[in-house]
Amino acid sequence: MIKVVRGNPTPEELAAALAVVQARAAATASAASGAPEPPEGWSDPSRIARHALPRPGAHAWSRTYWPA
């Protein structure tokens, strides 16, 4: 149950707020309980480092991170 504590919202404002609450509840209910959500694309580390770093070795000092 939703109760307006302060202010006097119009019916349209109240309907908009209720739609947001219902959408959030539906999104939460549709998610599998206990299962972690897949990571977002922007947080994928492979997006930042697309090329592998050079492996250490005798001549590693002469190589740089910048692609040739």
C-alpha positions as CSV (number, residue, x, y, z in Angstrom):
1,M,0.0,0.0,0.0
2,I,1.3,3.5,-0.8
3,K,0.5,6.4,1.4
4,V,1.1,10.1,0.6
5,V,2.7,11.6,3.7
6,R,3.4,15.1,2.5
7,G,2.1,17.2,-0.3
8,N,-0.9,16.9,-2.6
9,P,0.0,15.0,-5.8
10,T,-2.3,15.1,-8.8
11,P,-3.7,11.9,-10.0
12,E,-1.3,11.9,-12.9
13,E,1.7,12.3,-10.6
14,L,0.5,9.6,-8.4
15,A,-0.1,7.3,-11.4
16,A,3.5,8.0,-12.6
17,A,5.0,7.2,-9.2
18,L,3.0,4.0,-9.0
19,A,4.1,2.9,-12.5
20,V,7.7,3.3,-11.5
21,V,7.2,1.3,-8.3
22,Q,5.4,-1.5,-10.2
23,A,8.1,-1.6,-12.9
24,R,10.8,-2.0,-10.3
25,A,8.9,-4.7,-8.5
26,A,8.3,-6.6,-11.8
27,A,12.0,-6.3,-12.7
28,T,13.0,-7.6,-9.2
29,A,10.5,-10.5,-9.4
30,S,11.6,-11.6,-12.9
31,A,15.3,-11.9,-11.8
32,A,16.2,-15.4,-10.7
33,S,16.5,-15.4,-6.9
34,G,20.0,-16.1,-5.6
35,A,21.6,-16.1,-9.1
36,P,24.1,-13.3,-9.8
37,E,23.2,-10.9,-12.7
38,P,25.5,-10.9,-15.7
39,P,27.9,-8.0,-15.7
40,E,27.1,-5.0,-17.8
41,G,29.0,-4.4,-21.0
42,W,30.7,-1.2,-19.7
43,S,32.3,-3.0,-16.8
44,D,33.8,-5.8,-18.9
45,P,37.6,-5.6,-18.5
46,S,38.2,-6.9,-22.0
47,R,36.6,-3.7,-23.4
48,I,39.5,-1.7,-21.9
49,A,42.5,-4.0,-22.7
50,R,41.8,-5.4,-26.1
51,H,45.4,-6.5,-26.7
52,A,47.3,-8.8,-24.5
53,L,50.3,-7.3,-22.7
54,P,53.8,-8.5,-23.7
55,R,55.1,-11.5,-21.8
56,P,58.1,-10.9,-19.6
57,G,61.4,-12.2,-21.0
58,A,64.9,-11.2,-21.9
59,H,63.8,-8.5,-24.3
60,A,60.6,-7.4,-22.5
61,W,62.2,-4.0,-21.7
62,S,62.2,-3.1,-25.4
63,R,58.5,-3.7,-25.9
64,T,55.8,-1.3,-24.9
65,Y,52.1,-1.5,-24.3
66,W,51.3,0.4,-27.5
67,P,50.4,-1.8,-30.5
68,A,53.0,-1.9,-33.2
